[in-house]
Amino acid sequence: MADQNDEKTTQGGAETPTKGFGRLGELTDEQWKKIMERAQADEDAHDASERRAIQQAYQRRLVWVSRDGVEQVLAAPPRNYEAPRISPDARQVAVSVRGEIWLYDLSRETLTQLTHLGNKGDSNRPVWTPDGKRLAFCSNKDGPTNIYWQLADGSGDLERLTTSESTNIPMSFSPDGQTLAFHQLSHYTGMDVYIYDVWMLRFSDRKAQPFLRSKLWAATPQFSPDGRWLAYISDESGRYEVYLQPYPGPGGAVQISQGGGTEPVWNPNGRELFYWSRGFGRKGEMLAVDISTEPSFTAGNPRMIFEAAYLGSTSREVPNYDVSADGQRFLMVKAPS
């Protein structure tokens, strides 16, 4: 009597079982060959699909986007771009590409690798010094992810700036270049949680000190162009919002975003603060808030600049875009559609 779990289908004239194992011993060599060929074809199709997905992930483009949403694709070749940063002289873009820092020359349209760590570790999240001579970035080349910097012309060796057992990620320099704001990811073993705090590295004595310690999360510190204010994100309200706080103080924090926001970046004129708000699906919104600090501090209501499917930061705490010197264009990362 046949096993009730054995159901049969006919393919190419061959009767093969689709459930159970009762009839496997009855298959002819030709039937086995067809089954194996079909299985190999399925595996090849799956592998090809995976290769296409991986290749697609590395086909991101750098694009300029105007305030009215008009897009201009840069000539930079498709790569797995992340965290682009425009140089102070607006001639180059520093960007992370698969664990190395690269430089894209906007006028010559050339892409040049700056760091060469290879299998020694990764380097990510570049930040220009105000004079444009160096780039700070984070790397795990010597163990924990700490902050290093290197001359932007590629000469000289990497120099380590922080020596912490915790993850340190550089965010912005003060206008005079004497202080580097960064956030530190600390692991509190007793609670088994990870918390971001904002720290400052003073170059006068090369010492790092905490500036904002959060009960939950404070990250992405961004100096204002005049150095008197610090934008950052926190989830103290129960969701990620953008805040402003006087630097170095005194004064408390003021919430700038409404309805959630991450990745703050200043307009170079210091009178606008941009941030990114993730929408449903692939789309997100670029929003702007007018900022006035004289004679007293005031902040306007957020207004949407454009809505589109550009890549925000995968980890929320690192801006995945930058703003042109005139504040009229946004350098975004675009994934293939």
N, C-alpha and C positions, 0 to 999 in steps of 0.2 A: 504494500500500500504506500502510495507516495506521501512524503512529508508535507503536511498542510502549509508549511512555511515556504515550500518551494514553488515559486511562481515563475513562469517562463515567458520570455519575449523572443521574437524572431528578428534577427538582424543578419542580412546578407544570406538568408537561407539557413543559418545556423541557429539551433535552439540552445539558448544559454540560460542558466538560472540567474534570477535577480535577487532572491532571498534564500537564506539557508545554505547549507553546504552538502546536502544529501547527494547531489548529482555531480559534484566536481570530479569524482573519480571516473565518471562515464564520458567526460569530454574527450574528443579526438584531438590530435595534435593541431589540426587546422583550426578547430574551435579555440583552443588555447592561444594559438598565434593571433587570431582576431581579437581576443580579449586583451592580450598584452599590447597589441598595436593600438587599440582604443585607449587603454590606460596610459600608454606613453604619449599619445596625442593630447589627452586631457592634461597630463603633467606639463607638456611643452607649452600648452595654451596658458596654464596657470603661471609658469615661469615667465612667459612673455608679458603677461599682464603685470606681474610684479616688476619686471624690468622697466616697463612703460611708466609705472607709478613712481619708481625711484628716479628715472630720468626726468620725469615731469617736475619732481620736487627740486631738481637742480636747474630748472629752466626759468628761474625768476628773472625779472627785468627791473632795472632802475628807471623810473619815470618821473618827469616833472609834471606837476598838476597845478594849474592856475586856480585862483580863488573861485572862478566860475566853473571849475571841474574839467577844463580842457586839458587833455593829456598829451604829453610829448615823450615818446620813448627814447631813452638815451642810446647811443651807439655801443655802449658797453655790452660785451657778449653775455648771453644767458649764463647765470651761475646761481648758486645757492646763497644769495645775498642776505645779509642781516645787519641791522644797526648802521646805516650809512650816516657819515658825518662830513659836512662841508667844511673845508679848510677856511681859516680866517680871511685869506686873500681871495676866496671863492674860486680858486683855480683847480682844486683837487677834491676828491671824495675819498675818505678812508672808510673801508667797509670790511666786515667779517665775511669770509668765504670758507666754510668747512674747516674751521679751526685755525685759520691763518688770517693775518691782516693784509689787505691789498689796497693799492692806491689807483684811483681812476683819474686821469688827466682830462679835464672837461674840454680843453681846447684841442689837444692833440688826439683825443679819443683813444688813449692807450691804457691798458690795465696791467699794473706791475705788482708783483708780490713783494711785500715788505718783510714780513717775518718768515722764517724758514725753520720751524721747530720739527716738522716731520713727525716721527714717532716718539719724540721727546715730550710731547704734550700739545695742548691747544692754546691759541691766543685769540681773544674775542673782545667785543665791545670797545672799540677805539674811541678816544677822546683827544681832541687837539689841545695843545697849550695855546694860550691867547696870542703868542707871537708866531705860531705856526711852525716852530722849529722841531717840536717833538710830538709824539703820540703816546699817550698812556693807554694801557689796556690790561685786561686780566689774563692770567695764564696759570696753568697747573704744572708747569715744567719742573718745578722743584717740590712738588707735593700739593698742599692745599692751594686752592685758587686764590692767588694774591695779585697785587697790582705791580706792573712793571712799566717802564717807558723806554723809548728808543728814538734816536734822531730820525726825522721824517725823510731825510735823504738816503737812509739805509746804511749810513756809516756807523761805526762803533758797535758795541755790544748792548744787549738788553741790560737794563739796570733795575734791580728789584727795589720797590718803594715801600711795600708793607711786608711784615713778617708775622702773620697771624695764622693760627690754626683754624680760623673760620674763613668762609668764602668772602672775599672783598671784590667789589665791582665798581670801577670808576664811573663817575657821572658827569661832573662839570668842574671847571677851574674858575676861581674868582677872577675878575677882570685883570687884576695885577699879576696873576699867575702864581701867587704866593700860597694859595690854599687849594687843595683838591677835595671836593665833596664826593663821598662814596657811600655805598651802603654795605653793611656787613650782615651776612646770614649766620645767625647763631643758633646752635642746637641746645635746647634746654632738656637735658636727659630726664630729669625728674618728671617733666610733663610730656616728654616725647614729642615736642613741637619745635618747629623752626620759625624764627622770628627775624625780620629785617629791622635794623636800626641804622640811623644816619650818623656817619662819622666825618670828621674833618682831618685831613693830613696837612700840617703846616710845614712848609719847606724851609722855614727859618731854623728849625731844629730837627726836622724829619720825624716829628712825633705825631701820632694819630690819637685823637680823642673823640669820644662820643658827643654828638650834638643833640640828637633826638632819640630818646629811647622810648619805644612804643610798647604798650601792653600786648599788642598784636602785630602790627605791620606798619612800618614807615620806610619808604624807599624812593628812589628816583630823584635825589636832590638836584635841583637846577638853579644855579645862581642867576639872578637877574643881571641884565647888562651893566647896571651901575653897582652891582655887588651888595646892595642893601637889603635884598629880599631873597628868600629861598622857597622855590616851589617844590612840592613833593607829593607823594600819594600815600594814603593811609586807609585802612579799613576799620577805623575806630567807630564809625557810624553803623557798621554792619555790612557795608559794601565799599568798594574802592572809590574814593573821591580824591580830587585834587585840592591841595591846601597851599596857602601862602603864609610865611612867617618871617618877621623881621630878622635880619642877620647883621651882627651877631646877637641882637636883642637890644633892649628888652621888648616884650610884647608877645601876645599869644597868636595862635594860628587862626586863619580865616578860611572857611571853606569856599572854594571858587567854583567847582563844578556842581551840577545839579543832575540828579538821576544817574550818577555813576560816571567815572572818568579815570583814565590812566594816561601814561606817556606824555607828561607835560613838556612843552618846548616853548621858549620865549621868542617872540618877535624881536629881532635885533634892535629895534627902536625902543624896546622896554615898555611900550604902552599897550601891548597885547600879550596874552598868554594863550597858547593853543593846547589842546589836548584831544585825545582820541577816545571815542566811545564805541564799544563793540555793539553792533546791531544783531539782528536775527540772521542766521545763515552766514554767508560770507561777507555781507556788507557791514561797514562801520561808518561812523560820522566823524568828520573833523570839525571841532568846535573852537570858537574864539571868545575870549572874555576881555573887555577893555579894562585896563588897569591905570589908575592915576594915584600918584603918591604925594603930590603937592597941590595945595598946602596941607592936605591930609589924605589918608588912604581911602580910596573908593574903588569898588569893583562893579562892573556892569553885569548884566545877565548873559548867560551863554547864548551864542547864536551859531547856527550851523553854517559852515563854509561850503562843504560839499559832502555828499554821501556816495560811497563807492566801495567796490570789493578790493581793497588793498590790504596787505598783510600787516596787521598790528603785531606787537611783540607776543611771542608765544608764551612768555612768562610774565607779561604785564609790566614788569618793573623796568624795562629798558626800551626807550623810544625807538621805534622801527622806522623813523622818518626824520627829516631835518627841514629847516626853513631857509630860504634864500636870504641874502644880505638885505634886500629891499623889502622882505616880508611879503612878497607877492606870489611866490611859488613854493611848492612843497615837494621835496624829493622823497618819493614813496617807493616801496617794494611791491611789485605786482607778480602774483602767481599766474601760471597759465590757466586759461579758462577751460 
